[in-house]
Amino acid sequence: MQSAKEIISFQNVAKNYRGGNDAVEDINITVNKGEFVCLIGTSGSGKTTTMRMINRMIEPSRGKIIFKGKNLKTFDPVRLRRTIGYVIQNNGLMPHMTIKDNITLVPKLLKWQQDKMDRKAKELIKLADLPESYLDRYPAELSGGQQQRIGVVRALAADQDIILMDEPFGALDPITRDDLQELVKHLQEELGKTIIFVTHDMDEALKLATHIVIMDSGHVIQDDTPDNILQHPGNDFVKELLGEERLLQAQQNTLSVSDIMSKNPAKITLGQSLAEAIREMSYRHVDTLLVTDDNNKLKGFIDLETINDRYSKYSNVSDIYQANRFKVKTTSYLRDTSERILKQGYKYVPVIDNDNNLIGIVTRASLVNIIYDAIWGKEELDNPDNIKLPDTIAKESDNA
């Protein structure tokens, strides 16, 4: 019997092609609602085949897949695909259609009213962090990263509970890729969607996933949380995929963000005025405040530059605050968080609990002051030749 949390269950699933080629063999995977699942493995491991069986683009040879309590074979394939979002590497946008028409393609097939589609398009372009005026543009008028942002939010257009992503960022440059990873992670956490994400990049999987399925030659090798995989790799194949450096870091570093964060972040609530925000900034000697609702749920941030630009038109914090795309949980590892701050140039990162309550803040300045001692310890600092710096820190030191 399927658990109420389960949304997909693979039960002894196999896919065999003519000639005896087994793409996947005896797959048993359970995906719960709201999980971010990464299928990872080398080329030919069966990860894409496994994902494509979920929307019946590939049919299993044996076994069954249970989707929302029913055998997937009982669903009409066309209707099924309209209820599952799909994001591919080249974004899949229709070049002859405007961004608005691309976003609302599935809702139109589902015969939504025009005003509902218009509202959805405006909502999603905002989630993509792009101007509303872009809705009237064509894909060729946007950069590759902007097009992929549209590809990501379009998968949310019909309010699908499940989003499939097939190596969506593989063709992008590293900076754009990092930015889109942050967008996807933010959307997944904010909207509670279930995402099945295929990748061959272990850094990407560890950064995004709540649940990782490692595959090789059509078999599931390990199916677990990122932390458990790092702490207890299943075999030599998993160890090799993780790499020596990640395994060493997992063994040596157990410090979490909560160990070093400030528990008194500069903040203000949505209902307060911009004048009050300016006074709080002056009192706290900062140019940015985190924004929460009355229940201390993190909503975003407000900065002095934005207030200066819009003070004549707006009076309340709720009018001009911006959403945070990068935030971390109290349980996040300090080493991972510090490298992301240094790499992407963030001045600070808000810290939240599992219910999105604002708990604290980690600042770039505080990391500079304590990162070496907090991560490597005094004994290693007394012997600097023994310290191995993360690449991002080493580069900054070389350029200093």
C-alpha positions as CSV (number, residue, x, y, z in Angstrom):
1,M,0.0,0.0,0.0
2,Q,1.3,3.4,-1.0
3,S,2.2,5.9,1.8
4,A,0.3,9.2,1.8
5,K,3.7,10.9,1.2
6,E,4.6,8.9,-1.8
7,I,4.0,10.4,-5.2
8,I,6.0,8.0,-7.4
9,S,7.1,4.4,-6.8
10,F,9.2,2.3,-9.1
11,Q,8.5,-1.4,-8.4
12,N,11.0,-3.9,-10.0
13,V,11.1,-1.8,-13.2
14,A,13.2,-2.8,-16.1
15,K,13.6,-1.5,-19.7
16,N,15.1,-3.8,-22.3
17,Y,15.7,-2.9,-25.9
18,R,16.0,-5.3,-28.8
19,G,19.3,-7.0,-29.1
20,G,19.4,-7.7,-25.3
21,N,20.5,-4.2,-24.2
22,D,19.2,-3.6,-20.7
23,A,18.9,0.2,-20.1
24,V,17.6,-0.3,-16.5
25,E,17.1,-3.5,-14.5
26,D,15.1,-4.1,-11.3
27,I,14.7,-0.5,-10.3
28,N,13.0,0.2,-7.0
29,I,12.8,3.9,-6.1
30,T,10.3,5.8,-3.9
31,V,9.8,9.5,-4.3
32,N,7.9,11.5,-1.7
33,K,6.0,14.7,-2.2
34,G,8.2,17.8,-2.0
35,E,11.5,16.0,-2.5
36,F,14.3,17.2,-4.7
37,V,15.6,13.9,-6.2
38,C,18.7,13.8,-8.3
39,L,19.4,10.8,-10.5
40,I,23.2,10.7,-11.1
41,G,25.6,8.4,-12.8
42,T,27.9,8.2,-15.7
43,S,26.8,8.1,-19.4
44,G,24.7,5.0,-20.0
45,S,23.8,4.5,-16.4
46,G,20.1,4.6,-17.0
47,K,19.3,7.8,-15.2
48,T,17.6,9.5,-18.2
49,T,15.7,6.4,-19.2
50,T,14.4,6.1,-15.6
51,M,13.2,9.7,-15.6
52,R,11.5,9.5,-19.0
53,M,9.5,6.5,-17.9
54,I,7.7,8.9,-15.4
55,N,5.9,10.8,-18.2
56,R,5.6,7.7,-20.4
57,M,8.0,9.0,-23.1
58,I,9.6,5.5,-22.5
59,E,7.5,2.5,-21.5
60,P,8.9,-0.1,-19.0
61,S,9.4,-3.6,-20.2
62,R,8.7,-5.1,-16.8
63,G,7.5,-4.0,-13.4
64,K,5.2,-1.1,-12.7
65,I,5.4,2.5,-11.8
66,I,2.8,3.9,-9.3
67,F,1.9,7.6,-9.7
68,K,-0.4,9.2,-7.1
69,G,-1.6,5.8,-6.0
70,K,-2.4,4.5,-9.5
71,N,-0.5,2.4,-12.1
72,L,1.0,4.8,-14.5
73,K,-0.2,2.7,-17.4
74,T,-3.8,3.7,-16.6
75,F,-3.0,7.3,-17.4
76,D,-3.5,8.7,-20.9
77,P,0.1,9.7,-22.0
78,V,-0.9,13.1,-23.5
79,R,-2.9,14.2,-20.5
80,L,-0.3,12.8,-18.2
81,R,2.4,15.0,-19.8
82,R,0.3,18.1,-19.3
83,T,0.3,17.5,-15.6
84,I,4.1,17.0,-15.3
85,G,6.5,19.9,-15.9
86,Y,9.5,19.2,-18.1
87,V,12.7,21.1,-18.5
88,I,15.5,20.1,-20.9
89,Q,19.0,21.3,-21.6
90,N,18.2,23.6,-24.6
91,N,15.1,25.1,-22.8
92,G,12.7,23.9,-25.5
93,L,11.2,27.4,-26.1
94,M,9.3,27.9,-29.4
95,P,11.3,30.5,-31.3
96,H,8.2,31.9,-33.2
97,M,6.2,32.5,-30.0
98,T,6.5,35.3,-27.5
99,I,7.8,34.5,-24.0
100,K,4.2,35.0,-22.7
101,D,2.9,32.4,-25.3
102,N,5.7,30.0,-24.4
103,I,4.9,30.2,-20.7
104,T,1.2,29.7,-21.2
105,L,1.5,26.9,-23.8
106,V,0.3,24.1,-21.5
107,P,-2.4,26.2,-19.8
108,K,-3.8,27.0,-23.2
109,L,-4.0,23.3,-24.1
110,L,-5.8,22.8,-20.8
111,K,-8.3,25.5,-22.0
112,W,-7.6,28.1,-19.2
113,Q,-9.4,31.4,-19.4
114,Q,-7.3,34.2,-21.0
115,D,-7.2,36.4,-17.8
116,K,-6.0,33.4,-15.8
117,M,-3.2,32.8,-18.3
118,D,-2.3,36.5,-18.2
119,R,-2.0,36.4,-14.4
120,K,0.0,33.3,-14.5
121,A,2.5,34.7,-17.1
122,K,3.0,37.8,-14.9
123,E,3.5,35.7,-11.8
124,L,6.1,33.4,-13.4
125,I,8.1,36.1,-15.1
126,K,8.5,37.7,-11.6
127,L,9.6,34.3,-10.2
128,A,12.2,34.2,-13.0
129,D,13.4,37.5,-11.8
130,L,12.9,39.1,-15.2
131,P,11.0,42.3,-16.1
132,E,7.4,42.0,-17.1
133,S,8.1,43.7,-20.4
134,Y,10.0,40.5,-21.4
135,L,6.7,38.7,-21.9
136,D,6.3,40.5,-25.3
137,R,9.8,39.5,-26.4
138,Y,10.8,36.4,-28.4
139,P,13.4,33.8,-27.2
140,A,16.1,35.1,-29.6
141,E,16.0,38.5,-27.8
142,L,17.0,36.9,-24.5
143,S,20.4,35.5,-23.4
144,G,20.9,31.8,-23.0
145,G,20.6,32.1,-19.2
146,Q,17.4,34.1,-19.5
147,Q,15.9,31.6,-21.9
148,Q,16.6,28.8,-19.5
149,R,15.0,30.8,-16.7
150,I,11.9,30.9,-18.8
151,G,12.2,27.2,-19.5
152,V,12.3,26.5,-15.7
153,V,9.3,28.7,-14.7
154,R,7.3,27.5,-17.7
155,A,7.3,24.0,-16.1
156,L,5.3,25.6,-13.3
157,A,2.7,27.2,-15.5
158,A,-0.1,24.6,-15.1
159,D,0.6,24.2,-11.3
160,Q,2.2,20.8,-11.8
161,D,3.2,19.0,-8.7
162,I,6.1,17.2,-10.4
163,I,8.8,18.7,-12.5
164,L,11.2,16.6,-14.5
165,M,14.6,18.2,-15.4
166,D,17.0,16.5,-17.8
167,E,20.5,18.0,-17.3
168,P,18.9,21.5,-17.8
169,F,22.1,23.5,-17.0
170,G,24.7,21.3,-18.7
171,A,25.3,23.7,-21.7
172,L,25.6,26.9,-19.6
173,D,28.7,28.8,-18.4
174,P,29.6,28.2,-14.7
175,I,28.3,31.5,-13.4
176,T,25.0,31.3,-15.1
177,R,24.7,27.7,-14.1
178,D,25.2,28.6,-10.4
179,D,22.6,31.3,-10.7
180,L,20.0,29.0,-12.2
181,Q,20.8,26.3,-9.6
182,E,20.0,28.9,-6.9
183,L,16.7,29.8,-8.7
184,V,15.6,26.2,-9.0
185,K,16.5,25.4,-5.3
186,H,14.6,28.5,-4.2
187,L,11.5,27.7,-6.2
188,Q,11.5,24.1,-5.1
189,E,11.7,25.1,-1.4
190,E,9.3,28.0,-1.7
191,L,6.6,26.2,-3.7
192,G,7.0,22.7,-2.4
193,K,7.2,21.1,-5.8
194,T,8.6,17.5,-6.3
195,I,11.6,17.7,-8.7
196,I,13.3,14.8,-10.4
197,F,16.6,16.1,-11.8
198,V,19.0,14.2,-14.0
199,T,22.7,15.2,-13.7
200,H,26.2,13.7,-14.1
201,D,27.6,16.4,-11.9
202,M,28.1,15.4,-8.2
203,D,28.6,19.0,-7.0
204,E,25.2,19.9,-8.6
205,A,23.5,16.9,-7.0
206,L,24.9,17.6,-3.5
207,K,24.0,21.3,-3.8
208,L,20.4,20.7,-4.9
209,A,19.1,17.4,-3.7
210,T,17.3,16.2,-0.6
211,H,17.5,12.7,-2.0
212,I,20.1,11.2,-4.4
213,V,19.9,8.1,-6.5
214,I,23.2,6.9,-7.8
215,M,23.0,4.6,-10.9
216,D,25.5,2.5,-12.8
217,S,24.9,0.2,-15.8
218,G,21.1,0.3,-15.3
219,H,21.2,-0.5,-11.6
220,V,20.6,1.6,-8.5
221,I,23.8,1.6,-6.5
222,Q,22.8,3.8,-3.6
223,D,19.6,5.6,-2.8
224,D,19.9,7.9,0.2
225,T,20.2,11.5,1.5
226,P,23.2,13.5,0.4
227,D,24.6,13.5,4.0
228,N,24.3,9.7,4.3
229,I,25.9,9.1,1.0
230,L,28.9,11.4,1.9
231,Q,29.2,9.8,5.3
232,H,28.6,6.2,4.2
233,P,29.3,5.6,0.5
234,G,27.9,2.3,-0.6
235,N,30.9,0.9,-2.5
236,D,34.0,1.9,-4.4
237,F,32.0,3.2,-7.4
238,V,30.2,5.7,-5.1
239,K,33.5,6.7,-3.5
240,E,35.1,7.3,-6.9
241,L,32.0,9.3,-8.0
242,L,32.2,11.4,-4.9
243,G,36.0,11.9,-5.1
244,E,38.6,11.9,-2.4
245,E,38.3,15.6,-1.5
246,R,34.6,15.5,-0.9
247,L,35.0,12.4,1.3
248,L,37.8,14.0,3.3
249,Q,35.7,17.1,3.8
250,A,32.7,15.0,4.9
251,Q,34.8,13.2,7.5
252,Q,36.7,16.2,8.8
253,N,34.0,18.9,8.7
254,T,30.9,18.6,10.9
255,L,30.5,22.3,11.6
256,S,27.1,23.7,10.6
257,V,26.0,27.2,9.8
258,S,24.3,27.4,13.3
259,D,27.7,27.2,14.9
260,I,28.9,30.5,13.6
261,M,25.9,32.6,12.6
262,S,24.9,35.8,14.2
263,K,21.5,35.3,16.0
264,N,20.6,39.0,15.9
265,P,20.2,39.9,12.2
266,A,19.2,43.4,11.1
267,K,15.6,43.0,10.1
268,I,12.3,44.7,9.6
269,T,8.7,43.5,9.0
270,L,6.6,43.9,5.8
271,G,4.1,46.3,7.5
272,Q,6.7,48.9,8.5
273,S,7.4,52.1,6.7
274,L,10.5,53.0,4.6
275,A,11.2,55.8,7.1
276,E,11.4,53.2,9.8
277,A,13.6,51.1,7.6
278,I,16.1,54.0,7.2
279,R,16.1,54.6,10.9
280,E,16.8,50.9,11.6
281,M,19.6,50.9,9.0
282,S,21.2,54.0,10.7
283,Y,20.9,52.4,14.1
284,R,22.4,49.1,13.0
285,H,25.0,50.7,10.8
286,V,24.0,48.6,7.8
287,D,22.7,49.3,4.2
288,T,20.5,46.2,4.0
289,L,17.7,44.8,6.2
290,L,16.2,41.3,6.0
291,V,12.4,41.4,5.7
292,T,10.0,39.1,7.6
293,D,6.3,38.9,8.1
294,D,4.7,39.4,11.6
295,N,5.4,35.7,12.3
296,N,9.1,36.0,11.6
297,K,8.9,34.1,8.3
298,L,11.7,35.3,5.9
299,K,10.2,37.1,2.9
300,G,13.3,38.8,1.4
301,F,15.4,42.0,1.9
302,I,15.4,45.7,1.4
303,D,18.5,47.9,0.7
304,L,19.3,51.6,0.9
305,E,19.9,51.9,-2.8
306,T,16.4,50.7,-3.6
307,I,14.9,52.9,-0.9
308,N,16.7,56.0,-2.4
309,D,15.4,55.1,-5.9
310,R,11.8,54.6,-4.9
311,Y,11.2,56.7,-1.8
312,S,9.2,59.3,-3.6
313,K,6.7,56.7,-5.0
314,Y,6.4,54.2,-2.2
315,S,6.1,54.4,1.6
316,N,6.1,50.8,2.9
317,V,8.6,48.0,3.0
318,S,6.1,45.6,1.4
319,D,6.0,47.8,-1.7
320,I,9.7,47.4,-2.7
321,Y,11.3,44.5,-0.9
322,Q,13.0,41.8,-3.0
323,A,13.0,38.0,-2.5
324,N,16.2,36.2,-1.3
325,R,17.2,33.5,-3.8
326,F,20.1,32.3,-1.6
327,K,19.4,31.3,2.0
328,V,20.6,28.4,4.1
329,K,19.3,26.1,6.7
330,T,20.8,26.0,10.2
331,T,22.0,22.5,9.5
332,S,23.9,23.4,6.3
333,Y,27.6,22.7,6.4
334,L,29.8,25.7,7.0
335,R,32.4,24.7,4.4
336,D,29.8,24.5,1.6
337,T,28.1,27.7,2.6
338,S,31.4,29.6,2.9
339,E,32.6,28.5,-0.5
340,R,29.3,29.6,-2.1
341,I,29.5,33.0,-0.4
342,L,33.1,33.6,-1.5
343,K,32.5,32.2,-5.0
344,Q,29.4,34.3,-5.8
345,G,30.3,37.4,-3.9
346,Y,27.4,37.5,-1.4
347,K,27.8,40.0,1.4
348,Y,25.5,37.9,3.7
349,V,23.3,34.9,3.8
350,P,20.1,34.6,5.9
351,V,19.7,31.5,8.0
352,I,16.3,29.8,8.3
353,D,14.9,26.8,10.0
354,N,12.7,24.1,8.3
355,D,9.6,26.3,8.6
356,N,11.3,29.4,6.9
357,N,11.6,31.2,10.2
358,L,14.5,33.7,10.3
359,I,17.0,32.4,12.8
360,G,20.2,34.3,12.0
361,I,22.7,35.5,9.4
362,V,26.1,34.6,8.2
363,T,28.1,37.6,6.8
364,R,31.0,37.6,4.4
365,A,32.9,39.8,6.9
366,S,32.4,37.3,9.7
367,L,33.6,34.5,7.5
368,V,36.8,36.3,6.7
369,N,37.5,36.7,10.4
370,I,36.7,33.2,11.5
371,I,36.7,30.8,8.6
372,Y,40.2,29.5,8.9
373,D,40.0,28.8,12.6
374,A,36.4,27.5,12.5
375,I,37.1,25.0,9.7
376,W,40.7,23.9,10.1
377,G,41.4,24.6,13.8
378,K,44.3,26.3,15.6
379,E,46.7,23.3,15.4
380,E,46.6,23.4,11.6
381,L,46.8,27.1,11.5
382,D,50.1,26.9,13.4
383,N,51.3,24.6,10.6
384,P,50.1,26.5,7.5
385,D,51.9,24.2,5.1
386,N,49.5,21.4,6.0
387,I,46.4,23.4,5.1
388,K,44.6,22.7,1.9
389,L,42.5,25.7,0.8
390,P,39.2,25.4,-1.1
391,D,39.7,26.6,-4.7
392,T,37.7,29.7,-4.2
393,I,39.7,30.9,-1.2
394,A,43.0,29.9,-2.8
395,K,42.2,32.0,-5.9
396,E,41.3,35.0,-3.8
397,S,44.6,34.6,-1.9
398,D,46.6,34.4,-5.1
399,N,44.9,37.6,-6.4
400,A,45.4,39.5,-3.2
